[in-house]
Amino acid sequence: MGFFDALLGKRKVATNAPDRLFAITTAAVALETAQDITSRGSCAVVFQPLATGDFAQIAKDVEELVRSTGEETGTTVHTEADTFGYTWFVLQDPDIEDLAVGVNAVNDALAVGGYGDRVLCALFAFEDAAKKPIYFIYNYKRGSWYPFVPAPGDQARSSERELQLKAQLTGELPFEAELERWFPMWGTPI
């Protein structure tokens, strides 16, 4: 950030960095040991597809890449489309590190193909001791994490539990500071 940016109140938005994404692996250990929150063994990369031939080919190549590396790690992958026009690369693996590697591979392949700006977020599924879902969402454009905890009811969320998780994991994950950017992800396929 330059002098004039600071003077005019502008600030740089955090950019995607693999160490920020991979922070979920150490956070998962803290979640399990301190709070009995475990990974559901699934995650997803959400992106907005384009109706172009090269984009379709890149998406197909990405899926094949994750499938081929998944033969060694046990990671499986499939794609799903949602009602909002987004595509989800859904990865499943009991090892959170393998999931993070797979998510990073998907993002890298889309970025190399020139479509990194089409990636919305990565979503990692966890559950508490009562088997209630807890999601950790990585916003690629902001380079930050936030929790999403659905609550009983129609599209209800537990903001209180989300803030508790933020307080308990502040040293583990680079959290999004602006709470209004903690967008819920309803109807996830994971």
Rosetta constraint file for C-alpha pairs under 8 A:
AtomPair CA 1 CA 5 HARMONIC 6.15 0.50
AtomPair CA 1 CA 6 HARMONIC 6.95 0.50
AtomPair CA 1 CA 11 HARMONIC 6.78 0.50
AtomPair CA 1 CA 12 HARMONIC 6.39 0.50
AtomPair CA 2 CA 6 HARMONIC 6.43 0.50
AtomPair CA 3 CA 7 HARMONIC 6.15 0.50
AtomPair CA 4 CA 8 HARMONIC 5.95 0.50
AtomPair CA 5 CA 9 HARMONIC 6.07 0.50
AtomPair CA 5 CA 10 HARMONIC 4.82 0.50
AtomPair CA 5 CA 11 HARMONIC 6.49 0.50
AtomPair CA 6 CA 10 HARMONIC 5.83 0.50
AtomPair CA 6 CA 11 HARMONIC 6.78 0.50
AtomPair CA 13 CA 141 HARMONIC 7.79 0.50
AtomPair CA 13 CA 142 HARMONIC 5.88 0.50
AtomPair CA 13 CA 143 HARMONIC 7.99 0.50
AtomPair CA 14 CA 141 HARMONIC 7.31 0.50
AtomPair CA 14 CA 142 HARMONIC 4.98 0.50
AtomPair CA 14 CA 143 HARMONIC 5.11 0.50
AtomPair CA 14 CA 144 HARMONIC 7.47 0.50
AtomPair CA 15 CA 140 HARMONIC 7.08 0.50
AtomPair CA 15 CA 141 HARMONIC 6.05 0.50
AtomPair CA 15 CA 142 HARMONIC 5.77 0.50
AtomPair CA 15 CA 143 HARMONIC 4.94 0.50
AtomPair CA 16 CA 20 HARMONIC 7.33 0.50
AtomPair CA 16 CA 21 HARMONIC 7.88 0.50
AtomPair CA 16 CA 140 HARMONIC 5.36 0.50
AtomPair CA 16 CA 141 HARMONIC 6.48 0.50
AtomPair CA 16 CA 142 HARMONIC 7.00 0.50
AtomPair CA 16 CA 143 HARMONIC 4.60 0.50
AtomPair CA 17 CA 21 HARMONIC 6.72 0.50
AtomPair CA 17 CA 143 HARMONIC 6.73 0.50
AtomPair CA 18 CA 22 HARMONIC 6.02 0.50
AtomPair CA 18 CA 104 HARMONIC 7.18 0.50
AtomPair CA 19 CA 23 HARMONIC 6.13 0.50
AtomPair CA 20 CA 24 HARMONIC 7.93 0.50
AtomPair CA 20 CA 143 HARMONIC 6.74 0.50
AtomPair CA 20 CA 144 HARMONIC 7.10 0.50
AtomPair CA 20 CA 173 HARMONIC 7.30 0.50
AtomPair CA 20 CA 174 HARMONIC 6.68 0.50
AtomPair CA 21 CA 100 HARMONIC 7.19 0.50
AtomPair CA 21 CA 104 HARMONIC 7.69 0.50
AtomPair CA 21 CA 138 HARMONIC 7.00 0.50
AtomPair CA 21 CA 143 HARMONIC 7.88 0.50
AtomPair CA 22 CA 26 HARMONIC 7.81 0.50
AtomPair CA 22 CA 97 HARMONIC 7.75 0.50
AtomPair CA 22 CA 100 HARMONIC 6.08 0.50
AtomPair CA 22 CA 101 HARMONIC 7.96 0.50
AtomPair CA 23 CA 27 HARMONIC 6.25 0.50
AtomPair CA 23 CA 172 HARMONIC 6.57 0.50
AtomPair CA 23 CA 173 HARMONIC 5.78 0.50
AtomPair CA 23 CA 174 HARMONIC 7.98 0.50
AtomPair CA 24 CA 28 HARMONIC 5.90 0.50
AtomPair CA 24 CA 96 HARMONIC 7.99 0.50
AtomPair CA 24 CA 100 HARMONIC 7.62 0.50
AtomPair CA 24 CA 172 HARMONIC 7.81 0.50
AtomPair CA 24 CA 173 HARMONIC 6.84 0.50
AtomPair CA 25 CA 29 HARMONIC 6.82 0.50
AtomPair CA 25 CA 96 HARMONIC 6.07 0.50
AtomPair CA 25 CA 97 HARMONIC 5.80 0.50
AtomPair CA 25 CA 100 HARMONIC 7.42 0.50
AtomPair CA 26 CA 30 HARMONIC 6.56 0.50
AtomPair CA 26 CA 172 HARMONIC 6.74 0.50
AtomPair CA 27 CA 31 HARMONIC 6.06 0.50
AtomPair CA 27 CA 169 HARMONIC 6.91 0.50
AtomPair CA 27 CA 172 HARMONIC 5.34 0.50
AtomPair CA 27 CA 173 HARMONIC 6.64 0.50
AtomPair CA 28 CA 32 HARMONIC 6.15 0.50
AtomPair CA 28 CA 37 HARMONIC 7.97 0.50
AtomPair CA 28 CA 38 HARMONIC 7.13 0.50
AtomPair CA 28 CA 39 HARMONIC 7.20 0.50
AtomPair CA 28 CA 96 HARMONIC 7.59 0.50
AtomPair CA 29 CA 33 HARMONIC 6.13 0.50
AtomPair CA 30 CA 34 HARMONIC 5.75 0.50
AtomPair CA 30 CA 35 HARMONIC 7.63 0.50
AtomPair CA 30 CA 169 HARMONIC 7.81 0.50
AtomPair CA 31 CA 35 HARMONIC 5.26 0.50
AtomPair CA 31 CA 36 HARMONIC 6.35 0.50
AtomPair CA 31 CA 37 HARMONIC 5.21 0.50
AtomPair CA 31 CA 38 HARMONIC 6.89 0.50
AtomPair CA 32 CA 36 HARMONIC 4.53 0.50
AtomPair CA 32 CA 37 HARMONIC 4.78 0.50
AtomPair CA 32 CA 38 HARMONIC 5.38 0.50
AtomPair CA 33 CA 37 HARMONIC 7.96 0.50
AtomPair CA 35 CA 128 HARMONIC 7.82 0.50
AtomPair CA 36 CA 128 HARMONIC 6.17 0.50
AtomPair CA 36 CA 129 HARMONIC 5.90 0.50
AtomPair CA 37 CA 126 HARMONIC 6.54 0.50
AtomPair CA 37 CA 127 HARMONIC 5.51 0.50
AtomPair CA 37 CA 128 HARMONIC 4.37 0.50
AtomPair CA 37 CA 129 HARMONIC 6.36 0.50
AtomPair CA 38 CA 126 HARMONIC 5.38 0.50
AtomPair CA 38 CA 127 HARMONIC 5.55 0.50
AtomPair CA 38 CA 128 HARMONIC 6.50 0.50
AtomPair CA 39 CA 94 HARMONIC 7.59 0.50
AtomPair CA 39 CA 96 HARMONIC 7.10 0.50
AtomPair CA 39 CA 124 HARMONIC 7.81 0.50
AtomPair CA 39 CA 125 HARMONIC 6.07 0.50
AtomPair CA 39 CA 126 HARMONIC 4.18 0.50
AtomPair CA 39 CA 127 HARMONIC 6.42 0.50
AtomPair CA 40 CA 94 HARMONIC 7.39 0.50
AtomPair CA 40 CA 125 HARMONIC 5.48 0.50
AtomPair CA 40 CA 126 HARMONIC 4.95 0.50
AtomPair CA 40 CA 127 HARMONIC 6.43 0.50
AtomPair CA 41 CA 92 HARMONIC 5.51 0.50
AtomPair CA 41 CA 93 HARMONIC 4.98 0.50
AtomPair CA 41 CA 94 HARMONIC 4.36 0.50
AtomPair CA 41 CA 95 HARMONIC 6.71 0.50
AtomPair CA 41 CA 96 HARMONIC 6.80 0.50
AtomPair CA 41 CA 99 HARMONIC 7.81 0.50
AtomPair CA 41 CA 125 HARMONIC 7.10 0.50
AtomPair CA 41 CA 126 HARMONIC 7.78 0.50
AtomPair CA 42 CA 90 HARMONIC 7.12 0.50
AtomPair CA 42 CA 91 HARMONIC 5.58 0.50
AtomPair CA 42 CA 92 HARMONIC 4.30 0.50
AtomPair CA 42 CA 93 HARMONIC 6.17 0.50
AtomPair CA 42 CA 94 HARMONIC 7.53 0.50
AtomPair CA 42 CA 99 HARMONIC 7.24 0.50
AtomPair CA 42 CA 124 HARMONIC 6.38 0.50
AtomPair CA 42 CA 125 HARMONIC 5.81 0.50
AtomPair CA 42 CA 190 HARMONIC 6.22 0.50
AtomPair CA 43 CA 90 HARMONIC 5.90 0.50
AtomPair CA 43 CA 91 HARMONIC 5.37 0.50
AtomPair CA 43 CA 92 HARMONIC 6.55 0.50
AtomPair CA 43 CA 99 HARMONIC 6.76 0.50
AtomPair CA 43 CA 103 HARMONIC 7.91 0.50
AtomPair CA 43 CA 122 HARMONIC 7.16 0.50
AtomPair CA 43 CA 123 HARMONIC 5.37 0.50
AtomPair CA 43 CA 124 HARMONIC 4.29 0.50
AtomPair CA 43 CA 125 HARMONIC 5.83 0.50
AtomPair CA 43 CA 190 HARMONIC 6.51 0.50
AtomPair CA 44 CA 88 HARMONIC 5.99 0.50
AtomPair CA 44 CA 89 HARMONIC 5.26 0.50
AtomPair CA 44 CA 90 HARMONIC 4.31 0.50
AtomPair CA 44 CA 91 HARMONIC 5.83 0.50
AtomPair CA 44 CA 103 HARMONIC 7.23 0.50
AtomPair CA 44 CA 122 HARMONIC 5.56 0.50
AtomPair CA 44 CA 123 HARMONIC 5.23 0.50
AtomPair CA 44 CA 124 HARMONIC 6.68 0.50
AtomPair CA 44 CA 190 HARMONIC 7.31 0.50
AtomPair CA 45 CA 88 HARMONIC 5.60 0.50
AtomPair CA 45 CA 89 HARMONIC 5.14 0.50
AtomPair CA 45 CA 90 HARMONIC 6.72 0.50
AtomPair CA 45 CA 103 HARMONIC 6.42 0.50
AtomPair CA 45 CA 106 HARMONIC 7.46 0.50
AtomPair CA 45 CA 107 HARMONIC 7.75 0.50
AtomPair CA 45 CA 119 HARMONIC 7.40 0.50
AtomPair CA 45 CA 120 HARMONIC 7.65 0.50
AtomPair CA 45 CA 121 HARMONIC 5.93 0.50
AtomPair CA 45 CA 122 HARMONIC 4.38 0.50
AtomPair CA 45 CA 123 HARMONIC 6.47 0.50
AtomPair CA 46 CA 86 HARMONIC 6.56 0.50
AtomPair CA 46 CA 87 HARMONIC 5.77 0.50
AtomPair CA 46 CA 88 HARMONIC 4.58 0.50
AtomPair CA 46 CA 89 HARMONIC 6.53 0.50
AtomPair CA 46 CA 119 HARMONIC 6.08 0.50
AtomPair CA 46 CA 120 HARMONIC 5.46 0.50
AtomPair CA 46 CA 121 HARMONIC 5.45 0.50
AtomPair CA 46 CA 122 HARMONIC 6.16 0.50
AtomPair CA 46 CA 123 HARMONIC 7.87 0.50
AtomPair CA 47 CA 86 HARMONIC 5.63 0.50
AtomPair CA 47 CA 87 HARMONIC 5.49 0.50
AtomPair CA 47 CA 88 HARMONIC 6.58 0.50
AtomPair CA 47 CA 118 HARMONIC 5.42 0.50
AtomPair CA 47 CA 119 HARMONIC 4.14 0.50
AtomPair CA 47 CA 120 HARMONIC 5.08 0.50
AtomPair CA 47 CA 121 HARMONIC 7.20 0.50
AtomPair CA 48 CA 85 HARMONIC 6.83 0.50
AtomPair CA 48 CA 86 HARMONIC 4.70 0.50
AtomPair CA 48 CA 87 HARMONIC 6.16 0.50
AtomPair CA 48 CA 118 HARMONIC 5.25 0.50
AtomPair CA 48 CA 119 HARMONIC 6.47 0.50
AtomPair CA 48 CA 120 HARMONIC 7.17 0.50
AtomPair CA 49 CA 55 HARMONIC 7.30 0.50
AtomPair CA 49 CA 56 HARMONIC 7.94 0.50
AtomPair CA 49 CA 85 HARMONIC 7.74 0.50
AtomPair CA 49 CA 86 HARMONIC 6.51 0.50
AtomPair CA 49 CA 87 HARMONIC 6.52 0.50
AtomPair CA 49 CA 118 HARMONIC 6.98 0.50
AtomPair CA 50 CA 55 HARMONIC 6.24 0.50
AtomPair CA 50 CA 56 HARMONIC 7.60 0.50
AtomPair CA 51 CA 55 HARMONIC 7.20 0.50
AtomPair CA 51 CA 56 HARMONIC 7.28 0.50
AtomPair CA 52 CA 56 HARMONIC 6.31 0.50
AtomPair CA 53 CA 57 HARMONIC 6.20 0.50
AtomPair CA 54 CA 58 HARMONIC 6.14 0.50
AtomPair CA 55 CA 59 HARMONIC 6.16 0.50
AtomPair CA 55 CA 113 HARMONIC 7.93 0.50
AtomPair CA 55 CA 115 HARMONIC 7.82 0.50
AtomPair CA 56 CA 60 HARMONIC 6.17 0.50
AtomPair CA 57 CA 61 HARMONIC 6.05 0.50
AtomPair CA 58 CA 62 HARMONIC 6.04 0.50
AtomPair CA 58 CA 109 HARMONIC 7.61 0.50
AtomPair CA 58 CA 110 HARMONIC 6.95 0.50
AtomPair CA 58 CA 113 HARMONIC 6.70 0.50
AtomPair CA 59 CA 63 HARMONIC 6.30 0.50
AtomPair CA 59 CA 110 HARMONIC 7.47 0.50
AtomPair CA 60 CA 64 HARMONIC 6.27 0.50
AtomPair CA 61 CA 65 HARMONIC 6.01 0.50
AtomPair CA 62 CA 66 HARMONIC 6.26 0.50
AtomPair CA 62 CA 105 HARMONIC 7.88 0.50
AtomPair CA 62 CA 106 HARMONIC 5.95 0.50
AtomPair CA 62 CA 109 HARMONIC 6.23 0.50
AtomPair CA 62 CA 110 HARMONIC 7.54 0.50
AtomPair CA 63 CA 67 HARMONIC 6.08 0.50
AtomPair CA 63 CA 77 HARMONIC 6.84 0.50
AtomPair CA 63 CA 78 HARMONIC 7.25 0.50
AtomPair CA 63 CA 79 HARMONIC 7.98 0.50
AtomPair CA 63 CA 89 HARMONIC 7.68 0.50
AtomPair CA 63 CA 106 HARMONIC 7.86 0.50
AtomPair CA 64 CA 68 HARMONIC 6.04 0.50
AtomPair CA 65 CA 69 HARMONIC 6.25 0.50
AtomPair CA 66 CA 70 HARMONIC 5.71 0.50
AtomPair CA 66 CA 75 HARMONIC 7.67 0.50
AtomPair CA 66 CA 76 HARMONIC 7.66 0.50
AtomPair CA 66 CA 77 HARMONIC 6.80 0.50
AtomPair CA 66 CA 102 HARMONIC 6.27 0.50
AtomPair CA 66 CA 105 HARMONIC 7.26 0.50
AtomPair CA 66 CA 106 HARMONIC 7.39 0.50
AtomPair CA 67 CA 71 HARMONIC 6.48 0.50
AtomPair CA 67 CA 75 HARMONIC 7.25 0.50
AtomPair CA 67 CA 76 HARMONIC 6.24 0.50
AtomPair CA 67 CA 77 HARMONIC 6.24 0.50
AtomPair CA 68 CA 72 HARMONIC 7.64 0.50
AtomPair CA 69 CA 73 HARMONIC 6.68 0.50
AtomPair CA 69 CA 75 HARMONIC 7.68 0.50
AtomPair CA 70 CA 74 HARMONIC 4.96 0.50
AtomPair CA 70 CA 75 HARMONIC 4.19 0.50
AtomPair CA 70 CA 76 HARMONIC 5.96 0.50
AtomPair CA 71 CA 75 HARMONIC 6.91 0.50
AtomPair CA 73 CA 98 HARMONIC 6.73 0.50
AtomPair CA 74 CA 93 HARMONIC 6.28 0.50
AtomPair CA 75 CA 91 HARMONIC 6.53 0.50
AtomPair CA 75 CA 92 HARMONIC 5.54 0.50
AtomPair CA 75 CA 93 HARMONIC 4.76 0.50
AtomPair CA 75 CA 98 HARMONIC 6.97 0.50
AtomPair CA 75 CA 99 HARMONIC 7.24 0.50
AtomPair CA 75 CA 102 HARMONIC 7.80 0.50
AtomPair CA 76 CA 91 HARMONIC 5.57 0.50
AtomPair CA 76 CA 92 HARMONIC 5.22 0.50
AtomPair CA 76 CA 93 HARMONIC 6.71 0.50
AtomPair CA 77 CA 89 HARMONIC 6.68 0.50
AtomPair CA 77 CA 90 HARMONIC 5.46 0.50
AtomPair CA 77 CA 91 HARMONIC 4.50 0.50
AtomPair CA 77 CA 92 HARMONIC 6.48 0.50
AtomPair CA 78 CA 89 HARMONIC 5.90 0.50
AtomPair CA 78 CA 90 HARMONIC 5.38 0.50
AtomPair CA 78 CA 91 HARMONIC 6.83 0.50
AtomPair CA 79 CA 87 HARMONIC 6.73 0.50
AtomPair CA 79 CA 88 HARMONIC 5.41 0.50
AtomPair CA 79 CA 89 HARMONIC 4.63 0.50
AtomPair CA 79 CA 90 HARMONIC 5.90 0.50
AtomPair CA 80 CA 87 HARMONIC 5.69 0.50
AtomPair CA 80 CA 88 HARMONIC 5.12 0.50
AtomPair CA 80 CA 89 HARMONIC 6.77 0.50
AtomPair CA 80 CA 90 HARMONIC 7.45 0.50
AtomPair CA 80 CA 189 HARMONIC 7.70 0.50
AtomPair CA 81 CA 85 HARMONIC 6.58 0.50
AtomPair CA 81 CA 86 HARMONIC 5.77 0.50
AtomPair CA 81 CA 87 HARMONIC 4.45 0.50
AtomPair CA 81 CA 88 HARMONIC 6.14 0.50
AtomPair CA 82 CA 86 HARMONIC 5.61 0.50
AtomPair CA 82 CA 87 HARMONIC 6.43 0.50
AtomPair CA 82 CA 88 HARMONIC 7.69 0.50
AtomPair CA 90 CA 189 HARMONIC 7.64 0.50
AtomPair CA 90 CA 190 HARMONIC 7.26 0.50
AtomPair CA 91 CA 99 HARMONIC 6.67 0.50
AtomPair CA 91 CA 102 HARMONIC 7.33 0.50
AtomPair CA 91 CA 103 HARMONIC 7.83 0.50
AtomPair CA 92 CA 99 HARMONIC 7.02 0.50
AtomPair CA 93 CA 98 HARMONIC 6.78 0.50
AtomPair CA 93 CA 99 HARMONIC 6.23 0.50
AtomPair CA 95 CA 99 HARMONIC 6.53 0.50
AtomPair CA 96 CA 100 HARMONIC 6.25 0.50
AtomPair CA 97 CA 101 HARMONIC 6.20 0.50
AtomPair CA 98 CA 102 HARMONIC 6.12 0.50
AtomPair CA 99 CA 103 HARMONIC 6.14 0.50
AtomPair CA 100 CA 104 HARMONIC 6.11 0.50
AtomPair CA 101 CA 105 HARMONIC 6.16 0.50
AtomPair CA 102 CA 106 HARMONIC 6.30 0.50
AtomPair CA 103 CA 107 HARMONIC 6.28 0.50
AtomPair CA 103 CA 122 HARMONIC 7.20 0.50
AtomPair CA 104 CA 108 HARMONIC 6.00 0.50
AtomPair CA 105 CA 109 HARMONIC 6.06 0.50
AtomPair CA 106 CA 110 HARMONIC 6.29 0.50
AtomPair CA 107 CA 111 HARMONIC 6.08 0.50
AtomPair CA 107 CA 116 HARMONIC 6.74 0.50
AtomPair CA 107 CA 119 HARMONIC 7.29 0.50
AtomPair CA 108 CA 112 HARMONIC 6.02 0.50
AtomPair CA 108 CA 116 HARMONIC 7.60 0.50
AtomPair CA 109 CA 113 HARMONIC 6.22 0.50
AtomPair CA 110 CA 114 HARMONIC 6.44 0.50
AtomPair CA 110 CA 115 HARMONIC 5.07 0.50
AtomPair CA 110 CA 116 HARMONIC 5.24 0.50
AtomPair CA 110 CA 119 HARMONIC 7.94 0.50
AtomPair CA 111 CA 115 HARMONIC 5.10 0.50
AtomPair CA 111 CA 116 HARMONIC 3.77 0.50
AtomPair CA 111 CA 117 HARMONIC 7.46 0.50
AtomPair CA 112 CA 116 HARMONIC 7.42 0.50
AtomPair CA 115 CA 119 HARMONIC 7.51 0.50
AtomPair CA 117 CA 141 HARMONIC 7.89 0.50
AtomPair CA 119 CA 140 HARMONIC 7.12 0.50
AtomPair CA 120 CA 139 HARMONIC 6.68 0.50
AtomPair CA 120 CA 140 HARMONIC 6.62 0.50
AtomPair CA 120 CA 141 HARMONIC 7.60 0.50
AtomPair CA 121 CA 137 HARMONIC 6.66 0.50
AtomPair CA 121 CA 138 HARMONIC 5.43 0.50
AtomPair CA 121 CA 139 HARMONIC 4.70 0.50
AtomPair CA 121 CA 140 HARMONIC 5.60 0.50
AtomPair CA 122 CA 137 HARMONIC 5.73 0.50
AtomPair CA 122 CA 138 HARMONIC 5.05 0.50
AtomPair CA 122 CA 139 HARMONIC 6.80 0.50
AtomPair CA 122 CA 140 HARMONIC 7.63 0.50
AtomPair CA 123 CA 135 HARMONIC 6.54 0.50
AtomPair CA 123 CA 136 HARMONIC 5.81 0.50
AtomPair CA 123 CA 137 HARMONIC 4.54 0.50
AtomPair CA 123 CA 138 HARMONIC 6.36 0.50
AtomPair CA 124 CA 135 HARMONIC 5.60 0.50
AtomPair CA 124 CA 136 HARMONIC 5.26 0.50
AtomPair CA 124 CA 137 HARMONIC 6.44 0.50
AtomPair CA 125 CA 133 HARMONIC 6.98 0.50
AtomPair CA 125 CA 134 HARMONIC 6.18 0.50
AtomPair CA 125 CA 135 HARMONIC 4.78 0.50
AtomPair CA 125 CA 136 HARMONIC 6.75 0.50
AtomPair CA 125 CA 190 HARMONIC 6.59 0.50
AtomPair CA 126 CA 133 HARMONIC 5.87 0.50
AtomPair CA 126 CA 134 HARMONIC 4.98 0.50
AtomPair CA 126 CA 135 HARMONIC 5.80 0.50
AtomPair CA 126 CA 136 HARMONIC 7.79 0.50
AtomPair CA 127 CA 131 HARMONIC 5.14 0.50
AtomPair CA 127 CA 132 HARMONIC 5.22 0.50
AtomPair CA 127 CA 133 HARMONIC 4.48 0.50
AtomPair CA 127 CA 134 HARMONIC 5.31 0.50
AtomPair CA 128 CA 132 HARMONIC 5.52 0.50
AtomPair CA 128 CA 133 HARMONIC 6.78 0.50
AtomPair CA 128 CA 134 HARMONIC 7.18 0.50
AtomPair CA 133 CA 149 HARMONIC 6.69 0.50
AtomPair CA 133 CA 150 HARMONIC 6.91 0.50
AtomPair CA 134 CA 147 HARMONIC 7.18 0.50
AtomPair CA 134 CA 148 HARMONIC 6.13 0.50
AtomPair CA 134 CA 149 HARMONIC 4.88 0.50
AtomPair CA 134 CA 150 HARMONIC 7.10 0.50
AtomPair CA 135 CA 147 HARMONIC 5.68 0.50
AtomPair CA 135 CA 148 HARMONIC 5.04 0.50
AtomPair CA 135 CA 149 HARMONIC 6.28 0.50
AtomPair CA 136 CA 145 HARMONIC 6.68 0.50
AtomPair CA 136 CA 146 HARMONIC 5.78 0.50
AtomPair CA 136 CA 147 HARMONIC 4.49 0.50
AtomPair CA 136 CA 148 HARMONIC 6.16 0.50
AtomPair CA 137 CA 145 HARMONIC 5.47 0.50
AtomPair CA 137 CA 146 HARMONIC 5.43 0.50
AtomPair CA 137 CA 147 HARMONIC 6.12 0.50
AtomPair CA 137 CA 148 HARMONIC 7.19 0.50
AtomPair CA 138 CA 143 HARMONIC 7.03 0.50
AtomPair CA 138 CA 144 HARMONIC 5.73 0.50
AtomPair CA 138 CA 145 HARMONIC 4.48 0.50
AtomPair CA 138 CA 146 HARMONIC 6.79 0.50
AtomPair CA 139 CA 143 HARMONIC 5.73 0.50
AtomPair CA 139 CA 144 HARMONIC 5.56 0.50
AtomPair CA 139 CA 145 HARMONIC 6.24 0.50
AtomPair CA 140 CA 144 HARMONIC 7.12 0.50
AtomPair CA 142 CA 176 HARMONIC 7.63 0.50
AtomPair CA 143 CA 174 HARMONIC 7.92 0.50
AtomPair CA 144 CA 173 HARMONIC 7.87 0.50
AtomPair CA 144 CA 174 HARMONIC 5.40 0.50
AtomPair CA 144 CA 175 HARMONIC 5.19 0.50
AtomPair CA 144 CA 176 HARMONIC 5.06 0.50
AtomPair CA 145 CA 173 HARMONIC 6.65 0.50
AtomPair CA 145 CA 174 HARMONIC 5.98 0.50
AtomPair CA 145 CA 175 HARMONIC 4.61 0.50
AtomPair CA 145 CA 176 HARMONIC 5.62 0.50
AtomPair CA 146 CA 162 HARMONIC 7.96 0.50
AtomPair CA 146 CA 166 HARMONIC 7.36 0.50
AtomPair CA 146 CA 175 HARMONIC 5.61 0.50
AtomPair CA 146 CA 176 HARMONIC 5.96 0.50
AtomPair CA 146 CA 182 HARMONIC 6.15 0.50
AtomPair CA 147 CA 162 HARMONIC 5.50 0.50
AtomPair CA 147 CA 165 HARMONIC 7.07 0.50
AtomPair CA 147 CA 166 HARMONIC 7.23 0.50
AtomPair CA 147 CA 182 HARMONIC 7.59 0.50
AtomPair CA 148 CA 157 HARMONIC 7.40 0.50
AtomPair CA 148 CA 158 HARMONIC 7.90 0.50
AtomPair CA 148 CA 162 HARMONIC 6.21 0.50
AtomPair CA 148 CA 182 HARMONIC 7.58 0.50
AtomPair CA 148 CA 183 HARMONIC 7.85 0.50
AtomPair CA 148 CA 184 HARMONIC 6.07 0.50
AtomPair CA 148 CA 185 HARMONIC 7.54 0.50
AtomPair CA 149 CA 157 HARMONIC 5.63 0.50
AtomPair CA 149 CA 158 HARMONIC 5.49 0.50
AtomPair CA 149 CA 159 HARMONIC 7.31 0.50
AtomPair CA 149 CA 161 HARMONIC 6.89 0.50
AtomPair CA 149 CA 162 HARMONIC 6.12 0.50
AtomPair CA 150 CA 155 HARMONIC 7.31 0.50
AtomPair CA 150 CA 156 HARMONIC 5.99 0.50
AtomPair CA 150 CA 157 HARMONIC 4.24 0.50
AtomPair CA 150 CA 158 HARMONIC 6.03 0.50
AtomPair CA 151 CA 155 HARMONIC 7.64 0.50
AtomPair CA 151 CA 156 HARMONIC 5.08 0.50
AtomPair CA 151 CA 157 HARMONIC 4.49 0.50
AtomPair CA 151 CA 158 HARMONIC 5.37 0.50
AtomPair CA 152 CA 156 HARMONIC 6.31 0.50
AtomPair CA 152 CA 157 HARMONIC 7.67 0.50
AtomPair CA 155 CA 186 HARMONIC 7.00 0.50
AtomPair CA 157 CA 184 HARMONIC 7.93 0.50
AtomPair CA 158 CA 162 HARMONIC 6.33 0.50
AtomPair CA 159 CA 163 HARMONIC 6.21 0.50
AtomPair CA 160 CA 164 HARMONIC 6.29 0.50
AtomPair CA 161 CA 165 HARMONIC 6.22 0.50
AtomPair CA 162 CA 166 HARMONIC 6.30 0.50
AtomPair CA 163 CA 167 HARMONIC 6.20 0.50
AtomPair CA 164 CA 168 HARMONIC 6.18 0.50
AtomPair CA 165 CA 169 HARMONIC 6.03 0.50
AtomPair CA 166 CA 170 HARMONIC 5.66 0.50
AtomPair CA 166 CA 175 HARMONIC 7.16 0.50
AtomPair CA 169 CA 173 HARMONIC 6.16 0.50
AtomPair CA 170 CA 174 HARMONIC 6.92 0.50
AtomPair CA 170 CA 175 HARMONIC 6.86 0.50
AtomPair CA 176 CA 181 HARMONIC 7.32 0.50
AtomPair CA 176 CA 182 HARMONIC 7.46 0.50
AtomPair CA 178 CA 182 HARMONIC 7.49 0.50
